[in-house]
Amino acid sequence: MISLSDGFTIDIFSFLFGSILLVSIEDTILILSLTGIILVVILLLYRQLVYSTFNEEQAKVSGIPVEKINYLIVFLAGITVVTSIQLVGILLISALFVIPNVTAIMYGKGFKQTALLSICFAVFSVVAGIAVSYVFDITPAGTIVLLSISIFGLTMVMKSMNIIK
């Protein structure tokens, strides 16, 4: 369908894997601005976000507008995905949304600890993945995902051996 339309070109690999080299200064400013706005919203509504996420009924009783908070979470996730597509691609976004979080859940003792661990696992995977991809001259996105999955696998093995509780 897309190939039949005149004047419409799209690089599907750019959407799947991202292309950091194609990100302009304007795109960078937009991404940083939206990231700042998202962080401010999270900081301002932290208690309501956590409360409505983990105990919807109690949050409703406490007067928190749970439905609006749920829409806000979806909206913020959508903004994050849309602003990140050109930079890192859909595949890496999906992996970074899921794998570090699942890994952190196995270590974390509460929401704050799990959230911080998730961020640490994601940042480590990205930085180490970029370094490894540079050294071996391979694509960063695949390397980052592979490293993230390796950390998850190692965590699963350690958990099954009761090394971590």
DSSP file (Angstrom, degrees, kcal/mol; ACC not computed):
  #  RESIDUE AA STRUCTURE BP1 BP2  ACC     N-H-->O    O-->H-N    N-H-->O    O-->H-N    TCO  KAPPA ALPHA  PHI   PSI    X-CA   Y-CA   Z-CA
    1    1 A M    >>        0   0    0      0, 0.0     4,-0.7     0, 0.0     3,-0.5   0.000 360.0 360.0 360.0 -49.1    0.0    0.0    0.0
    2    2 A I  G >4  +     0   0    0      1,-0.2     3,-1.0     2,-0.2     6,-0.2   0.903 360.0  55.4 -65.0 -39.7    2.7    2.4    1.0
    3    3 A S  G 34 S+     0   0    0      1,-0.2    -1,-0.2     6,-0.0     5,-0.1   0.732 102.6  58.2 -67.5 -20.0    4.9    1.5   -2.0
    4    4 A L  G <4 S+     0   0    0     -3,-0.5     2,-0.3     2,-0.1    -1,-0.2   0.710  87.5  89.9 -80.4 -21.0    1.9    2.4   -4.3
    5    5 A S  S X< S-     0   0    0     -3,-1.0     3,-0.8    -4,-0.7     2,-0.2  -0.608  76.8-128.8 -83.3 135.2    1.6    5.9   -3.2
    6    6 A D  T 3  S+     0   0    0     -2,-0.3     3,-0.1     1,-0.2    -2,-0.1  -0.551  85.1  15.1 -80.7 143.5    3.7    8.6   -5.0
    7    7 A G  T 3  S+     0   0    0     -2,-0.2     2,-0.6     1,-0.2    -1,-0.2   0.568  94.8 114.1  77.2   8.5    5.9   11.0   -3.1
    8    8 A F    <   +     0   0    0     -3,-0.8     2,-0.4    -6,-0.2    -1,-0.2  -0.934  38.0 173.0-117.4 111.5    5.8    9.0    0.1
    9    9 A T        +     0   0    0     -2,-0.6     2,-0.4    -3,-0.1    -6,-0.0  -0.934   2.1 174.4-119.0 143.4    9.1    7.5    1.3
   10   10 A I        -     0   0    0     -2,-0.4     2,-0.9     4,-0.0     3,-0.1  -0.996  27.3-142.1-146.6 138.7    9.7    5.8    4.5
   11   11 A D    >>  -     0   0    0     -2,-0.4     4,-1.2     1,-0.2     3,-0.8  -0.860  14.8-170.4-102.4  99.9   12.7    3.9    5.9
   12   12 A I  H 3> S+     0   0    0     -2,-0.9     4,-2.2     1,-0.3    -1,-0.2   0.832  84.9  58.2 -61.9 -33.3   11.2    1.1    7.9
   13   13 A F  H 3> S+     0   0    0      1,-0.2     4,-3.0     2,-0.2     5,-0.5   0.836 100.2  57.7 -66.2 -31.6   14.6    0.2    9.4
   14   14 A S  H <> S+     0   0    0     -3,-0.8     4,-1.4     1,-0.2    -1,-0.2   0.881 109.6  44.6 -64.5 -37.8   14.8    3.7   10.8
   15   15 A F  H  < S+     0   0    0     -4,-1.2    75,-3.2     2,-0.2    -2,-0.2   0.878 118.3  43.2 -73.0 -37.6   11.5    3.1   12.7
   16   16 A L  H  < S+     0   0    0     -4,-2.2    75,-1.9    73,-0.3    76,-0.6   0.926 133.8  15.2 -73.7 -44.7   12.5   -0.4   13.8
   17   17 A F  H  < S-     0   0    0     -4,-3.0    -3,-0.2    72,-0.2   124,-0.2   0.516  99.4-131.8-112.4  -8.0   16.1    0.3   14.9
   18   18 A G     <  -     0   0    0     -4,-1.4    69,-0.2    -5,-0.5     2,-0.2   0.063   4.9-124.5  76.8 166.9   16.3    4.1   15.1
   19   19 A S    >   -     0   0    0     67,-2.6     3,-1.7    66,-0.1     4,-0.3  -0.664  19.2-176.2-153.3  91.8   19.0    6.3   13.6
   20   20 A I  G >  S+     0   0    0      1,-0.3     3,-1.0    67,-0.2    -1,-0.1   0.755  84.4  64.6 -63.4 -23.9   20.7    8.5   16.1
   21   21 A L  G 3  S+     0   0    0      1,-0.2    -1,-0.3    66,-0.1    66,-0.1   0.718  98.1  54.7 -72.3 -20.0   22.7   10.1   13.2
   22   22 A L  G <  S+     0   0    0     -3,-1.7     2,-0.5    64,-0.2    -1,-0.2   0.435  79.6 111.7 -92.3   0.3   19.5   11.5   11.7
   23   23 A V    <   -     0   0    0     -3,-1.0     2,-0.1    -4,-0.3    -3,-0.0  -0.639  57.4-151.5 -80.1 121.2   18.4   13.3   14.9
   24   24 A S     >  -     0   0    0     -2,-0.5     4,-2.3     1,-0.1     5,-0.1  -0.310  28.3-105.0 -85.1 172.0   18.6   17.1   14.3
   25   25 A I  H  > S+     0   0    0      2,-0.2     4,-2.5     1,-0.2     5,-0.2   0.885 123.4  53.6 -63.3 -38.7   19.2   19.7   16.9
   26   26 A E  H  > S+     0   0    0      2,-0.2     4,-2.4     1,-0.2    -1,-0.2   0.911 108.9  48.7 -62.7 -41.9   15.5   20.7   16.8
   27   27 A D  H  > S+     0   0    0      2,-0.2     4,-2.9     1,-0.2    -2,-0.2   0.905 110.7  51.2 -62.7 -41.4   14.5   17.0   17.4
   28   28 A T  H  X S+     0   0    0     -4,-2.3     4,-2.7     2,-0.2     5,-0.2   0.913 110.2  48.4 -63.0 -43.2   17.0   16.9   20.3
   29   29 A I  H  X S+     0   0    0     -4,-2.5     4,-2.5     2,-0.2    -1,-0.2   0.912 112.9  48.6 -63.1 -42.7   15.5   20.0   21.9
   30   30 A L  H  X S+     0   0    0     -4,-2.4     4,-2.7     2,-0.2     5,-0.2   0.930 112.5  47.8 -62.5 -46.2   12.0   18.6   21.4
   31   31 A I  H  X S+     0   0    0     -4,-2.9     4,-2.3     1,-0.2    -2,-0.2   0.927 114.2  46.3 -61.6 -46.0   12.9   15.3   23.0
   32   32 A L  H  X S+     0   0    0     -4,-2.7     4,-2.3     2,-0.2    -1,-0.2   0.889 112.9  50.3 -65.6 -38.8   14.7   17.0   26.0
   33   33 A S  H  X S+     0   0    0     -4,-2.5     4,-2.4    -5,-0.2    -2,-0.2   0.941 112.8  45.0 -64.1 -47.9   11.7   19.4   26.5
   34   34 A L  H  X S+     0   0    0     -4,-2.7     4,-2.6     1,-0.2    -2,-0.2   0.875 111.9  53.1 -65.2 -36.5    9.1   16.6   26.5
   35   35 A T  H  X S+     0   0    0     -4,-2.3     4,-2.5    -5,-0.2    -1,-0.2   0.920 109.5  49.2 -62.7 -43.2   11.3   14.5   28.8
   36   36 A G  H  X S+     0   0    0     -4,-2.3     4,-2.3     2,-0.2    -2,-0.2   0.912 111.2  49.0 -61.2 -43.6   11.5   17.4   31.2
   37   37 A I  H  X S+     0   0    0     -4,-2.4     4,-2.5     2,-0.2    -2,-0.2   0.922 111.3  49.9 -62.6 -44.2    7.8   17.9   31.1
   38   38 A I  H  X S+     0   0    0     -4,-2.6     4,-2.5     1,-0.2    -2,-0.2   0.919 111.0  49.3 -61.2 -44.1    7.2   14.2   31.7
   39   39 A L  H  X S+     0   0    0     -4,-2.5     4,-2.6     2,-0.2    -1,-0.2   0.898 110.7  50.1 -63.5 -40.4    9.6   14.2   34.7
   40   40 A V  H  X S+     0   0    0     -4,-2.3     4,-2.7     2,-0.2     5,-0.2   0.925 111.1  49.0 -63.0 -44.8    7.9   17.3   36.2
   41   41 A V  H  X S+     0   0    0     -4,-2.5     4,-2.2     1,-0.2    -2,-0.2   0.919 112.2  48.7 -61.2 -43.5    4.5   15.6   35.8
   42   42 A I  H  < S+     0   0    0     -4,-2.5     4,-0.3     1,-0.2    -2,-0.2   0.921 113.1  47.0 -63.2 -43.6    5.8   12.4   37.5
   43   43 A L  H >< S+     0   0    0     -4,-2.6     3,-0.6     1,-0.2     4,-0.2   0.901 114.4  46.9 -65.5 -40.2    7.3   14.4   40.3
   44   44 A L  H 3< S+     0   0    0     -4,-2.7    -1,-0.2     1,-0.2    -2,-0.2   0.854 124.7  30.8 -70.0 -34.6    4.2   16.5   40.9
   45   45 A L  T 3X S+     0   0    0     -4,-2.2     4,-2.9    -5,-0.2     5,-0.2   0.088  81.5 122.4-111.9  22.1    1.8   13.5   40.8
   46   46 A Y  H <> S+     0   0    0     -3,-0.6     4,-2.7    -4,-0.3     5,-0.3   0.914  75.7  46.1 -53.5 -52.3    4.1   10.8   42.2
   47   47 A R  H  > S+     0   0    0     -4,-0.2     4,-2.7     1,-0.2    -1,-0.2   0.919 115.7  45.9 -60.1 -45.9    1.9    9.8   45.1
   48   48 A Q  H  > S+     0   0    0      2,-0.2     4,-2.5     1,-0.2     5,-0.2   0.890 112.8  51.1 -65.3 -39.6   -1.3    9.7   43.0
   49   49 A L  H  X S+     0   0    0     -4,-2.9     4,-1.5     2,-0.2    -2,-0.2   0.944 115.3  41.0 -62.7 -48.6    0.5    7.7   40.3
   50   50 A V  H  X S+     0   0    0     -4,-2.7     4,-2.2    -5,-0.2     5,-0.3   0.936 116.4  49.3 -65.6 -46.6    1.8    5.1   42.6
   51   51 A Y  H  X S+     0   0    0     -4,-2.7     4,-2.2    -5,-0.3     8,-0.3   0.919 114.2  43.6 -61.7 -46.5   -1.4    4.9   44.7
   52   52 A S  H  < S+     0   0    0     -4,-2.5    -1,-0.2    -5,-0.2    -2,-0.2   0.774 113.3  53.6 -73.7 -24.1   -3.7    4.5   41.7
   53   53 A T  H  < S+     0   0    0     -4,-1.5     3,-0.2    -5,-0.2    -2,-0.2   0.889 119.1  30.9 -74.2 -39.9   -1.4    2.0   40.1
   54   54 A F  H  < S+     0   0    0     -4,-2.2    -2,-0.2     1,-0.2     2,-0.2   0.742 135.2  18.7 -95.5 -24.6   -1.1   -0.4   43.0
   55   55 A N     X  +     0   0    0     -4,-2.2     4,-2.3    -5,-0.3    -1,-0.2  -0.593  62.3 172.4-148.7  81.3   -4.4    0.0   44.7
   56   56 A E  H  > S+     0   0    0     -3,-0.2     4,-2.5     1,-0.2     5,-0.2   0.893  79.8  49.9 -59.7 -44.6   -7.1    1.5   42.5
   57   57 A E  H  > S+     0   0    0      1,-0.2     4,-2.2     2,-0.2    -1,-0.2   0.918 112.7  45.6 -65.9 -43.3  -10.0    0.9   44.8
   58   58 A Q  H  > S+     0   0    0      1,-0.2     4,-1.9     2,-0.2    -1,-0.2   0.882 112.2  53.1 -65.8 -37.3   -8.3    2.5   47.8
   59   59 A A  H  <>S+     0   0    0     -4,-2.3     5,-2.6    -8,-0.3     4,-0.3   0.903 108.2  50.2 -64.1 -40.6   -7.2    5.4   45.6
   60   60 A K  H ><5S+     0   0    0     -4,-2.5     3,-1.4     1,-0.2    -2,-0.2   0.922 110.2  49.9 -61.9 -43.9  -10.8    5.9   44.5
   61   61 A V  H 3<5S+     0   0    0     -4,-2.2    -1,-0.2     1,-0.3    -2,-0.2   0.852 107.4  55.5 -62.7 -34.3  -11.9    5.9   48.1
   62   62 A S  T 3<5S-     0   0    0     -4,-1.9    -1,-0.3    -5,-0.2    -2,-0.2   0.498 123.1-105.8 -78.2  -3.4   -9.2    8.4   48.9
   63   63 A G  T < 5 +     0   0    0     -3,-1.4    -3,-0.2    -4,-0.3    -2,-0.1   0.571  70.0 145.7  92.7   9.4  -10.5   10.8   46.3
   64   64 A I      < -     0   0    0     -5,-2.6     2,-2.1    -6,-0.2    -1,-0.3  -0.681  56.1-124.1 -81.0 129.9   -7.8   10.3   43.6
   65   65 A P     >  +     0   0    0      0, 0.0     4,-2.3     0, 0.0     3,-0.3  -0.496  36.6 178.2 -74.7  82.1   -9.2   10.5   40.1
   66   66 A V  H  > S+     0   0    0     -2,-2.1     4,-2.8     1,-0.2     5,-0.2   0.858  73.6  53.3 -58.0 -42.6   -8.0    7.0   39.1
   67   67 A E  H  > S+     0   0    0      1,-0.2     4,-2.1     2,-0.2    -1,-0.2   0.917 111.2  46.3 -62.6 -42.3   -9.5    7.0   35.6
   68   68 A K  H  > S+     0   0    0     -3,-0.3     4,-2.3     2,-0.2    -1,-0.2   0.895 112.2  51.3 -65.7 -39.3   -7.8   10.4   34.8
   69   69 A I  H  X S+     0   0    0     -4,-2.3     4,-2.5     2,-0.2    -2,-0.2   0.909 108.6  51.5 -63.8 -42.1   -4.5    9.1   36.3
   70   70 A N  H  X S+     0   0    0     -4,-2.8     4,-2.1     1,-0.2    -2,-0.2   0.912 110.6  48.1 -61.5 -42.7   -4.7    5.9   34.1
   71   71 A Y  H  X S+     0   0    0     -4,-2.1     4,-2.6     1,-0.2    -1,-0.2   0.891 110.3  52.8 -63.4 -38.7   -5.2    8.1   31.0
   72   72 A L  H  X S+     0   0    0     -4,-2.3     4,-3.0     2,-0.2     5,-0.2   0.910 107.4  51.2 -63.0 -42.6   -2.3   10.2   32.0
   73   73 A I  H  X S+     0   0    0     -4,-2.5     4,-2.5     2,-0.2    -2,-0.2   0.931 112.4  45.9 -60.8 -45.9   -0.1    7.2   32.4
   74   74 A V  H  X S+     0   0    0     -4,-2.1     4,-2.5     2,-0.2    -2,-0.2   0.912 113.5  50.0 -62.9 -42.6   -1.0    6.0   28.9
   75   75 A F  H  X S+     0   0    0     -4,-2.6     4,-2.5     2,-0.2    -2,-0.2   0.924 111.7  47.2 -62.1 -46.1   -0.5    9.5   27.5
   76   76 A L  H  X S+     0   0    0     -4,-3.0     4,-2.3     2,-0.2    -2,-0.2   0.899 112.6  49.5 -64.2 -40.9    2.9    9.8   29.1
   77   77 A A  H  X S+     0   0    0     -4,-2.5     4,-2.4    -5,-0.2    -1,-0.2   0.909 111.0  50.9 -63.5 -41.0    3.9    6.4   27.8
   78   78 A G  H  X S+     0   0    0     -4,-2.5     4,-2.8     2,-0.2     5,-0.2   0.918 109.8  48.7 -62.1 -44.6    2.7    7.4   24.3
   79   79 A I  H  X S+     0   0    0     -4,-2.5     4,-2.5     1,-0.2     5,-0.2   0.915 110.9  51.9 -61.3 -42.4    4.7   10.6   24.4
   80   80 A T  H  X S+     0   0    0     -4,-2.3     4,-1.1     2,-0.2    -2,-0.2   0.928 112.7  44.5 -60.0 -46.3    7.8    8.7   25.5
   81   81 A V  H  X S+     0   0    0     -4,-2.4     4,-1.3     2,-0.2     3,-0.4   0.945 114.3  48.1 -64.3 -48.7    7.4    6.2   22.7
   82   82 A V  H  < S+     0   0    0     -4,-2.8     4,-0.5     1,-0.2     3,-0.3   0.893 113.5  46.5 -63.0 -40.9    6.7    8.7   20.0
   83   83 A T  H  < S+     0   0    0     -4,-2.5     4,-0.3    -5,-0.2    -1,-0.2   0.722 115.5  47.6 -74.8 -18.8    9.6   11.0   20.9
   84   84 A S  H  X>S+     0   0    0     -4,-1.1     4,-2.9    -3,-0.4     5,-1.0   0.620  86.7  86.6 -95.7 -14.3   12.0    8.0   21.1
   85   85 A I  H  X5S+     0   0    0     -4,-1.3     4,-1.3    -3,-0.3    -2,-0.1   0.919  93.0  42.5 -56.3 -50.1   11.2    6.3   17.9
   86   86 A Q  H  45S+     0   0    0     -4,-0.5   -67,-2.6     1,-0.2    -1,-0.2   0.864 118.5  47.2 -66.3 -34.1   13.6    8.3   15.7
   87   87 A L  H  45S-     0   0    0     -4,-0.3   -67,-0.2   -69,-0.2    -2,-0.2   0.961 136.0  -0.3 -73.9 -52.6   16.3    8.1   18.3
   88   88 A V  H  <5S-     0   0    0     -4,-2.9     4,-0.5   -70,-0.2    -3,-0.2   0.581  98.0-120.5-120.0 -13.3   16.3    4.4   19.3
   89   89 A G     X< -     0   0    0     -4,-1.3     4,-2.0    -5,-1.0   -73,-0.3   0.071  30.0 -79.9  89.0 158.7   13.6    2.7   17.2
   90   90 A I  H  > S+     0   0    0    -75,-3.2     4,-2.6     1,-0.2     5,-0.2   0.877 123.5  54.7 -65.5 -40.7   10.5    0.7   18.2
   91   91 A L  H  > S+     0   0    0    -75,-1.9     4,-2.2     1,-0.2    -1,-0.2   0.921 111.7  43.2 -63.2 -44.1   12.3   -2.5   19.0
   92   92 A L  H  > S+     0   0    0    -76,-0.6     4,-2.8    -4,-0.5    -1,-0.2   0.879 112.2  53.7 -70.4 -36.8   14.7   -1.0   21.5
   93   93 A I  H  X S+     0   0    0     -4,-2.0     4,-1.8     2,-0.2    -2,-0.2   0.943 110.3  47.8 -59.8 -47.1   11.9    1.1   23.0
   94   94 A S  H  X S+     0   0    0     -4,-2.6     4,-1.4     1,-0.2     5,-0.2   0.925 113.5  47.3 -59.9 -45.5    9.8   -2.0   23.6
   95   95 A A  H  X S+     0   0    0     -4,-2.2     4,-2.0     1,-0.2    -1,-0.2   0.905 112.4  48.9 -63.9 -41.7   12.8   -3.9   25.0
   96   96 A L  H  < S+     0   0    0     -4,-2.8    -1,-0.2     1,-0.2    -2,-0.2   0.743 108.8  54.4 -73.3 -21.7   13.7   -1.0   27.4
   97   97 A F  H  < S+     0   0    0     -4,-1.8    -1,-0.2    -5,-0.2    -2,-0.2   0.840 124.2  21.6 -73.5 -33.3   10.1   -0.7   28.5
   98   98 A V  H  X S+     0   0    0     -4,-1.4     4,-2.5    -3,-0.2     5,-0.2   0.911 114.0  53.9-104.0 -56.7    9.9   -4.4   29.5
   99   99 A I  H  X S+     0   0    0     -4,-2.0     4,-2.4     1,-0.2     5,-0.2   0.893 109.5  44.6 -61.7 -50.3   13.2   -6.1   30.2
  100  100 A P  H  > S+     0   0    0      0, 0.0     4,-2.5     0, 0.0    -1,-0.2   0.879 114.9  51.6 -61.6 -34.2   14.8   -3.8   32.8
  101  101 A N  H  > S+     0   0    0      2,-0.2     4,-2.0    -5,-0.2    -2,-0.2   0.930 110.6  46.2 -66.6 -44.8   11.5   -3.6   34.7
  102  102 A V  H  X S+     0   0    0     -4,-2.5     4,-0.9     1,-0.2    -1,-0.2   0.896 114.2  49.2 -64.9 -39.5   11.0   -7.3   34.8
  103  103 A T  H >X S+     0   0    0     -4,-2.4     3,-0.7    -5,-0.2     4,-0.7   0.925 110.6  50.1 -64.0 -44.9   14.6   -7.7   36.0
  104  104 A A  H >X S+     0   0    0     -4,-2.5     4,-3.4     1,-0.2     3,-0.8   0.833 100.7  63.6 -65.0 -33.0   14.2   -5.1   38.7
  105  105 A I  H 3< S+     0   0    0     -4,-2.0    -1,-0.2     1,-0.3    -2,-0.2   0.844  98.9  55.9 -60.2 -32.4   11.1   -6.7   40.0
  106  106 A M  H << S+     0   0    0     -4,-0.9    -1,-0.3    -3,-0.7    -2,-0.2   0.762 119.6  30.4 -72.0 -24.1   13.2   -9.7   40.9
  107  107 A Y  H << S+     0   0    0     -3,-0.8    -2,-0.2    -4,-0.7    -1,-0.2   0.793  97.8  97.9 -99.5 -37.0   15.5   -7.6   43.0
  108  108 A G     <  -     0   0    0     -4,-3.4     3,-0.1     1,-0.1     4,-0.0  -0.192  48.1-165.6 -66.5 144.2   13.3   -4.8   44.3
  109  109 A K  S    S+     0   0    0      1,-0.1     2,-0.3     0, 0.0    -1,-0.1   0.443  75.6   0.3-102.8  -5.5   11.8   -4.8   47.8
  110  110 A G  S  > S-     0   0    0      1,-0.1     4,-2.5     0, 0.0     5,-0.2  -0.951  87.6 -81.7-167.1 179.2    9.3   -2.0   47.0
  111  111 A F  H  > S+     0   0    0     -2,-0.3     4,-2.9     2,-0.2     5,-0.2   0.940 122.8  46.5 -62.9 -49.2    8.2    0.4   44.3
  112  112 A K  H  > S+     0   0    0      1,-0.2     4,-2.6     2,-0.2     5,-0.2   0.932 115.4  45.9 -60.8 -46.5   10.9    3.0   44.8
  113  113 A Q  H  > S+     0   0    0      1,-0.2     4,-2.6     2,-0.2    -1,-0.2   0.911 114.3  48.4 -63.7 -41.9   13.7    0.4   44.9
  114  114 A T  H  X S+     0   0    0     -4,-2.5     4,-2.4     2,-0.2    -2,-0.2   0.912 111.9  49.4 -64.4 -42.5   12.3   -1.4   41.9
  115  115 A A  H  X S+     0   0    0     -4,-2.9     4,-2.1    -5,-0.2    -2,-0.2   0.924 113.3  46.1 -62.9 -44.9   11.9    1.8   39.9
  116  116 A L  H  X S+     0   0    0     -4,-2.6     4,-2.4    -5,-0.2    -2,-0.2   0.912 113.2  49.1 -65.5 -42.3   15.5    2.9   40.7
  117  117 A L  H  X S+     0   0    0     -4,-2.6     4,-3.0    -5,-0.2     5,-0.2   0.897 109.1  53.6 -62.9 -39.5   16.9   -0.5   39.8
  118  118 A S  H  X S+     0   0    0     -4,-2.4     4,-2.4     2,-0.2    -2,-0.2   0.921 109.8  47.2 -60.8 -44.8   14.9   -0.6   36.6
  119  119 A I  H  X S+     0   0    0     -4,-2.1     4,-2.9     2,-0.2     5,-0.2   0.919 112.8  49.9 -62.4 -43.6   16.5    2.8   35.6
  120  120 A C  H  X S+     0   0    0     -4,-2.4     4,-2.8     2,-0.2     5,-0.2   0.925 111.3  47.9 -62.2 -45.5   19.9    1.5   36.6
  121  121 A F  H  X S+     0   0    0     -4,-3.0     4,-2.5     2,-0.2    -1,-0.2   0.913 114.3  47.3 -61.3 -42.4   19.5   -1.7   34.5
  122  122 A A  H  X S+     0   0    0     -4,-2.4     4,-2.4    -5,-0.2    -2,-0.2   0.938 114.2  45.4 -65.5 -47.4   18.3    0.3   31.5
  123  123 A V  H  X S+     0   0    0     -4,-2.9     4,-2.9     2,-0.2     5,-0.3   0.921 114.1  49.3 -63.6 -43.8   21.1    2.9   31.7
  124  124 A F  H  X S+     0   0    0     -4,-2.8     4,-2.9    -5,-0.2     5,-0.4   0.933 111.3  49.7 -60.1 -45.7   23.7    0.2   32.2
  125  125 A S  H  X S+     0   0    0     -4,-2.5     4,-2.1    -5,-0.2    -1,-0.2   0.905 114.1  45.3 -60.1 -42.5   22.4   -1.8   29.2
  126  126 A V  H  X S+     0   0    0     -4,-2.4     4,-2.4     2,-0.2     5,-0.2   0.954 117.2  42.1 -67.6 -50.5   22.4    1.3   27.0
  127  127 A V  H  X S+     0   0    0     -4,-2.9     4,-2.2     2,-0.2    -2,-0.2   0.946 120.3  42.1 -64.5 -48.7   25.8    2.6   28.0
  128  128 A A  H  X S+     0   0    0     -4,-2.9     4,-2.9    -5,-0.3     5,-0.2   0.892 114.1  53.2 -65.8 -38.8   27.5   -0.9   27.9
  129  129 A G  H  X S+     0   0    0     -4,-2.1     4,-2.4    -5,-0.4    -1,-0.2   0.898 109.7  47.5 -63.3 -40.9   25.7   -1.8   24.7
  130  130 A I  H  X S+     0   0    0     -4,-2.4     4,-2.0     2,-0.2    -1,-0.2   0.912 113.3  48.8 -65.5 -42.1   26.9    1.3   23.0
  131  131 A A  H  X S+     0   0    0     -4,-2.2     4,-2.4    -5,-0.2    -2,-0.2   0.936 113.6  45.6 -63.4 -46.8   30.4    0.7   24.2
  132  132 A V  H  X S+     0   0    0     -4,-2.9     4,-2.6     1,-0.2    -2,-0.2   0.909 112.5  51.0 -63.5 -42.1   30.4   -3.0   23.1
  133  133 A S  H  X>S+     0   0    0     -4,-2.4     5,-1.9    -5,-0.2     4,-0.7   0.852 110.9  49.4 -65.9 -32.8   28.8   -2.1   19.7
  134  134 A Y  H  <5S+     0   0    0     -4,-2.0     3,-0.4     3,-0.2    -2,-0.2   0.932 112.4  46.8 -68.7 -45.9   31.6    0.5   19.2
  135  135 A V  H  <5S+     0   0    0     -4,-2.4    -2,-0.2     1,-0.2    -1,-0.2   0.912 123.3  33.2 -63.1 -43.7   34.4   -1.9   20.0
  136  136 A F  H  <5S-     0   0    0     -4,-2.6    -1,-0.2    -5,-0.2    -2,-0.2   0.382 105.8-123.8 -96.9   3.9   33.0   -4.7   17.8
  137  137 A D  T  <5 +     0   0    0     -4,-0.7     2,-0.3    -3,-0.4    -3,-0.2   0.931  64.9 132.4  52.9  53.9   31.6   -2.5   15.1
  138  138 A I      < -     0   0    0     -5,-1.9    -1,-0.2    -6,-0.1    -2,-0.1  -0.806  66.5 -73.5-125.9 169.2   28.0   -3.9   15.4
  139  139 A T     >  -     0   0    0     -2,-0.3     4,-1.4     1,-0.1     5,-0.1  -0.402  35.2-143.9 -68.2 136.0   24.6   -2.2   15.7
  140  140 A P  H  > S+     0   0    0      0, 0.0     4,-2.9     0, 0.0     5,-0.2   0.883  92.2  59.1 -67.8 -39.6   23.9   -0.7   19.1
  141  141 A A  H  > S+     0   0    0      1,-0.2     4,-2.3     2,-0.2     5,-0.2   0.937 109.4  42.4 -59.7 -49.6   20.2   -1.5   19.3
  142  142 A G  H  > S+     0   0    0      1,-0.2     4,-2.7     2,-0.2    -1,-0.2   0.885 114.9  51.4 -63.3 -38.7   20.7   -5.2   19.0
  143  143 A T  H  X S+     0   0    0     -4,-1.4     4,-2.5     2,-0.2    -2,-0.2   0.905 109.6  49.6 -65.0 -42.1   23.6   -5.2   21.4
  144  144 A I  H  X S+     0   0    0     -4,-2.9     4,-2.4     2,-0.2    -2,-0.2   0.928 113.4  45.9 -62.8 -45.9   21.7   -3.2   24.0
  145  145 A V  H  X S+     0   0    0     -4,-2.3     4,-2.7    -5,-0.2     5,-0.2   0.926 113.0  50.0 -64.0 -44.7   18.7   -5.6   23.8
  146  146 A L  H  X S+     0   0    0     -4,-2.7     4,-2.1     1,-0.2    -2,-0.2   0.903 112.3  47.4 -61.1 -42.0   21.0   -8.7   23.9
  147  147 A L  H  X S+     0   0    0     -4,-2.5     4,-2.2     2,-0.2    -1,-0.2   0.908 112.0  50.0 -65.4 -42.2   22.8   -7.2   27.0
  148  148 A S  H  X S+     0   0    0     -4,-2.4     4,-2.1     1,-0.2    -2,-0.2   0.907 111.9  47.6 -62.9 -42.9   19.6   -6.4   28.7
  149  149 A I  H  X S+     0   0    0     -4,-2.7     4,-2.9     2,-0.2    -1,-0.2   0.867 109.5  54.6 -66.0 -36.3   18.3  -10.0   28.0
  150  150 A S  H  X S+     0   0    0     -4,-2.1     4,-2.8     2,-0.2    -2,-0.2   0.907 107.6  49.0 -63.6 -42.0   21.6  -11.4   29.3
  151  151 A I  H  X S+     0   0    0     -4,-2.2     4,-2.2     2,-0.2    -2,-0.2   0.920 112.7  48.4 -62.4 -43.2   21.2   -9.5   32.6
  152  152 A F  H  X S+     0   0    0     -4,-2.1     4,-2.4     2,-0.2    -2,-0.2   0.928 112.3  48.5 -61.6 -46.0   17.6  -10.8   32.9
  153  153 A G  H  X S+     0   0    0     -4,-2.9     4,-2.3     2,-0.2    -2,-0.2   0.909 111.0  49.8 -61.6 -43.6   18.8  -14.3   32.2
  154  154 A L  H  X S+     0   0    0     -4,-2.8     4,-2.6     1,-0.2    -1,-0.2   0.894 110.5  51.2 -61.7 -40.1   21.6  -14.1   34.7
  155  155 A T  H  X S+     0   0    0     -4,-2.2     4,-2.5     2,-0.2    -2,-0.2   0.906 108.7  51.1 -63.2 -42.1   19.1  -12.8   37.3
  156  156 A M  H  X S+     0   0    0     -4,-2.4     4,-2.4     2,-0.2    -2,-0.2   0.915 111.5  47.5 -61.5 -43.3   16.7  -15.7   36.5
  157  157 A V  H  X S+     0   0    0     -4,-2.3     4,-1.6     2,-0.2    -2,-0.2   0.931 113.1  47.9 -63.7 -45.7   19.6  -18.2   37.1
  158  158 A M  H  <>S+     0   0    0     -4,-2.6     5,-2.8     1,-0.2     6,-1.0   0.877 112.1  50.3 -63.1 -37.5   20.6  -16.5   40.3
  159  159 A K  H ><5S+     0   0    0     -4,-2.5     3,-1.3     1,-0.2    -1,-0.2   0.907 109.4  50.1 -66.9 -42.4   17.0  -16.5   41.5
  160  160 A S  H 3<5S+     0   0    0     -4,-2.4    -1,-0.2     1,-0.3    -2,-0.2   0.778 111.1  49.5 -68.9 -25.2   16.6  -20.2   40.7
  161  161 A M  T 3<5S-     0   0    0     -4,-1.6    -1,-0.3    -5,-0.2    -2,-0.2   0.336 114.6-119.3 -92.1   6.6   19.8  -21.0   42.7
  162  162 A N  T < 5S+     0   0    0     -3,-1.3    -3,-0.2     2,-0.2    -2,-0.1   0.756  76.5 130.1  60.2  27.6   18.5  -18.9   45.6
  163  163 A I  S   <S+     0   0    0     -5,-2.8     2,-0.4    -6,-0.2    -4,-0.2   0.857  77.3  33.8 -74.7 -36.6   21.5  -16.5   45.3
  164  164 A I              0   0    0     -6,-1.0    -2,-0.2    -9,-0.2    -1,-0.2  -0.943 360.0 360.0-116.0 144.6   19.0  -13.7   45.4
  165  165 A K              0   0    0     -2,-0.4    -1,-0.1   -58,-0.1   -58,-0.1   0.406 360.0 360.0-101.4 360.0   15.8  -13.8   47.4
